Amino acid sequence: MLMTPGLALFYAGQAGAKSVLNMMMMVFSALGVVGVLWILYGYSMVFGPDIGLGLLGNPASYFGLTAILENDEASELVPTLAIVGFQAMFAILTTALIAGAAASRMKFGAWILFSALWATLVYFPVAHWVFDLDQGWIATSLGALDFAGGTAVHINAGVAALVLCIIMGKRRNWPREAARPHNLTMVMLGAGLLWFGWFGFNAGSAGAADWAAGFAFTNTVAATAAAILGWLLYERIRYGKATSLGAASGIVAGLVAITPAAAAISPIGALIVGGIAGVLSAWAVGLKYKLGYDDSFDVVGVHLVAGLWGTVAIGFFGTAVAPDATDGLFYGGGVTQLGIQVLAALATIVYCAVVTTIIVLVVKATLGLRVDDDEELAGIDEGQHAETGYEFSGLRGGSGLSTATAPTTGSAPSEAPTATKEG
C-alpha cells in the first residue's frame, strides 16, 4: 500500500510544476479503479478455478468475494482474505506504474478507461499465469521462477508503457526542450518509500515470517544497494556527475531486478544482479532519444529492462541453497532454467504488447488519448482537475475553481534546471 503513494511522489517530482497533481492523480486513481475491480472479479480471475490451460481463473467463482467469506477459516496459517488484500496491492501498483510513460499529455478520463481495461484484460490473466502456483501455466506447465512479479508486474507494465507512449506520441516540445524534474527532493522521498514498501512486496510474498521471507528481505537490501552504485558509476563515467535522480532511479532499478529473483539467488548473486541492473537501466533510459519514443519517466528503461534482466538472471545465478532450490547455469544447472525464464518473459511481452495495443486504440477511438495543445503546453493540472499543485500568484490558491485567471509568470516555483536522464 505504501508503494503506491511512494510511486506518486517519485513520478510527481519528475513532472513539471503545473502537471504535478495530474501525475499524482493518475497513480492514486489506480487505488480506486483497480481496487474495485479486484474485489468484484479481479481476484477470481487470478486465483479462481482455472477455465482452461492455465490461462485464466473463472471470474464468476469468487465474484464479490462472497464464496470466500463463506469458506475462509480464521484458523488457517494465511487466511484467503489476507491473500486477497495482499495481492490487491500488486494489481494496483502494476497498473499505476504505466502512468509514468504518459505524463503531461494524457486525458484523465482516457487514463481511467485504459487502466480499467488493462487491469482486466492484461494484468489479471498474466497474474494468473504467474502467481497461481497450482494452476497458472507459467508457474506450473512451464516451471518458471518468479517470486514476486518480474513478469506479471514489471515486464508487463514496461511493455504496456512502451505501447502507450508510442501510440499516443511525444510531448509537444520533446525532445527539443529538456523536461526537467520540478522537485528532486520529492523524487528521492518517493524512492525511499518505494524501497520500504518493497520489503513487503518481496519478503511478504513468502506468506510467512520464515526463512524464505528473510532470504528475500536480505536480497532486496543487497540488490538495491548495488544498483544505486551501478547507476551512479555509469553516470559518473558517462556524464561526469553522479545525480540524485540517478540515485533514486537506481533504487527502483535494483528493486525491480530482484523482485523475481528474491528467493532464487544468493546475497552475493543479488549484489551482482543489482549492480548490473543499475548500469543496464542507466544505459537504457537513453534509448528513447535514439529510438524516438517519449517515455516520460523511463518506465521502459527501468521496469522493462530491469524486469527482463532480473527474470533472466535466475537462469544464470539461481542456486539450490536458496528457497526456490534451483541451480542456474553458473551453479552447474545447465541452460534449462535459463530457457524457461526466457520463454516466460517472451510470452508476457507478446501477450501484453498485442492486447495493450488493442486497448489503446479503442480508448483513442472513443475518448481520445491526448489533451489539446494549449492545455499540454500550459500544464494540465488546471485543465484536467481545476486545481494547481502550487500557488502561482496571490490572486488564487490551490483550487482552480476560482474565476480569477492566474498569470503565467510570477513568484511561482519554476521548472528549475536540474538533472535529467538524457542519453
KATAKA-V6224 format. One record per pair of residues at least 24 apart in sequence whose C-alpha atoms are under 6 Angstrom apart, sorted by the first residue. I is the first residue (numbers start at 0). J is the second residue. Records with the same first field share a line. If there is no record, write none. Layout:
I->J ; J
This chain:
0->88
1->196
2->193 ; 196
3->92
5->189 ; 192 ; 193
6->189
8->185 ; 186 ; 189
9->186 ; 189 ; 190
12->180 ; 181 ; 182 ; 183 ; 185 ; 186
13->180 ; 181
14->180
15->181
16->181
17->378 ; 380
18->103 ; 378 ; 379 ; 380
20->380 ; 388
21->380
26->95
29->91 ; 95
30->91
33->91
38->63
39->63
44->123
45->123 ; 126 ; 127
46->131
53->134 ; 135 ; 136
55->124 ; 127
93->152
97->156 ; 160
99->296
100->160 ; 164 ; 294 ; 295 ; 296 ; 298
101->164
102->295
104->369 ; 370 ; 375
105->368 ; 369 ; 370
106->368 ; 369 ; 370
109->366 ; 368
125->151
126->151
143->339 ; 340
145->259
146->259
147->201 ; 258 ; 259
148->259
149->258 ; 259 ; 306 ; 310
153->302 ; 303 ; 306
154->303 ; 306
157->298 ; 299 ; 302 ; 303
159->355
164->294
165->292
169->293
179->419
181->414
187->247
190->247
211->322
215->261 ; 262
218->261 ; 266 ; 269
221->269 ; 270
222->253 ; 269 ; 270 ; 273
223->250 ; 253 ; 254 ; 273
225->270 ; 273 ; 274
226->253 ; 273 ; 274 ; 277
229->274 ; 277 ; 278
230->277 ; 278 ; 281
233->278
249->277
252->277 ; 301 ; 305
255->305 ; 306
256->305 ; 306 ; 309
257->309
259->310
260->313
262->321 ; 322 ; 323
263->317 ; 321 ; 323
264->316 ; 317 ; 318 ; 321
276->305
285->421 ; 422
311->340 ; 341
